[in-house]
Amino acid sequence: MSRISSFFDVTTLFDVTTRLAVTALLAGAAQPALAQPGITASLLDSYRAAAVKEDAGFRDFSAQRGEKFFHAKNGDMSCATCHTDNPKSAGKHAKTGKAIEALAPVANAQRLSDPAKVEKWFKRNCNDVLQRVCTAKEKGDFVTWLAAVK
């Protein structure tokens, strides 16, 4: 009887250990924005705080909304007009022809690494493409999507 109970104790221990290991792996995969080079939690935290002020019903950012925002047309312009449909590829400014480095942090580690630069480019590009300031929710969605690009 003691051999059987020892067997079950080892099996139970193995099962619990395996479940913990799988849970840890999955938990790490659930945080793509924080795992990408150049992304800081403080950047998303600041957008989250601002999004709550803009909309009390705000819940969290969405990579799907971020991708949709990137491709959305405003007249004949979208973010993809200059940055290309693939954020891992280099782009070119539609008016000046100036080269633009890849937008995704996975392809360009400098992207999203400096909050002041991020804000500078949101201000300029939102005004150019949308003729308005981007909301904190749009910024957070966009950053969440960009960080998830593999």
C-alpha positions in Angstrom: 0.0 0.0 0.0 2.8 2.4 0.8 4.3 1.9 -2.7 1.0 2.9 -4.3 0.6 6.0 -2.1 4.2 6.9 -2.9 3.4 6.6 -6.6 0.4 8.8 -6.3 2.3 11.4 -4.3 5.0 11.6 -7.0 2.4 11.7 -9.8 0.5 14.5 -8.0 3.7 16.4 -7.4 4.6 16.0 -11.1 1.2 17.2 -12.2 1.2 20.3 -10.0 4.8 21.2 -11.1 3.8 20.8 -14.8 0.7 22.9 -14.3 2.7 25.7 -12.6 5.3 25.7 -15.4 2.7 25.9 -18.1 0.9 28.7 -16.2 4.2 30.6 -15.9 4.8 30.3 -19.6 1.3 31.4 -20.5 1.4 34.4 -18.1 4.6 35.6 -19.7 3.0 35.4 -23.2 0.1 37.5 -22.0 2.2 40.6 -21.6 3.6 41.3 -25.1 3.7 45.1 -24.6 6.1 44.9 -21.7 8.3 42.2 -23.2 9.2 44.1 -26.4 12.4 46.2 -26.6 11.9 49.9 -25.9 8.4 49.5 -24.4 8.1 50.7 -20.8 5.3 50.1 -18.4 5.2 53.8 -17.5 4.4 54.7 -21.1 1.3 52.5 -21.1 0.5 53.4 -17.5 0.4 57.1 -18.4 -1.9 56.5 -21.4 -4.1 54.3 -19.2 -4.5 57.0 -16.6 -5.3 59.6 -19.3 -7.8 57.2 -21.0 -9.7 56.8 -17.7 -9.9 60.6 -17.4 -11.2 60.8 -21.0 -13.7 58.0 -20.5 -14.7 56.7 -17.1 -15.9 53.5 -18.8 -12.4 52.7 -20.2 -11.3 49.1 -19.4 -8.0 48.4 -21.2 -6.1 48.8 -24.4 -6.7 46.5 -27.4 -4.1 45.4 -30.0 -7.0 44.8 -32.4 -8.2 48.4 -32.1 -4.6 49.6 -32.5 -4.1 47.7 -35.7 -7.5 49.0 -37.0 -6.5 52.6 -36.0 -3.2 52.2 -37.9 -4.9 51.2 -41.2 -8.0 53.5 -40.9 -8.2 56.0 -43.7 -9.0 59.7 -43.1 -9.6 60.8 -46.6 -6.7 59.4 -48.6 -4.3 59.2 -45.6 -3.7 56.6 -42.9 -0.6 55.8 -40.8 0.2 53.1 -43.3 0.4 55.7 -46.1 3.9 56.6 -44.9 4.8 53.7 -42.6 3.6 50.9 -45.0 1.1 48.2 -44.2 3.9 46.2 -42.5 5.2 48.0 -39.4 8.4 45.9 -39.6 9.3 47.5 -42.9 10.8 50.9 -43.5 8.5 53.5 -45.0 8.7 56.8 -46.8 7.0 60.1 -46.1 4.3 60.6 -48.6 5.0 64.3 -49.3 8.8 64.7 -48.7 10.0 61.2 -49.7 12.1 61.1 -46.6 12.9 57.6 -45.4 11.2 56.4 -42.2 12.7 53.6 -40.2 10.5 50.6 -39.3 7.8 51.3 -36.7 7.7 48.0 -34.8 10.0 47.7 -31.8 10.8 44.1 -32.9 12.4 45.6 -36.1 13.7 48.8 -34.6 14.7 48.7 -30.9 14.7 52.5 -30.7 11.0 52.8 -31.4 8.9 53.7 -28.3 12.0 53.8 -26.1 11.7 57.6 -25.4 8.3 58.8 -24.1 9.1 62.4 -25.2 9.8 61.3 -28.8 6.7 59.1 -28.8 4.5 62.1 -27.8 6.3 64.3 -30.4 5.5 61.9 -33.2 1.9 61.3 -32.0 1.3 65.0 -31.9 2.7 65.6 -35.4 1.3 62.5 -37.1 -2.1 62.6 -35.5 -2.5 66.2 -36.7 -1.2 65.3 -40.2 -3.3 62.3 -40.7 -6.4 62.9 -38.6 -6.4 66.7 -38.4 -6.8 66.3 -34.6 -5.0 65.2 -31.4 -5.1 61.4 -30.8 -6.9 60.2 -27.7 -5.0 58.4 -24.9 -7.0 55.3 -25.8 -5.9 55.5 -29.4 -2.3 55.9 -28.4 -2.4 53.0 -25.9 -4.2 50.8 -28.4 -1.6 51.6 -31.0 1.4 51.1 -28.7 -0.2 47.8 -27.5 -0.6 46.6 -31.1 2.9 47.7 -32.2 4.5 45.9 -29.2 2.6 42.7 -30.1 3.9 42.7 -33.7 6.3 39.7 -34.1 
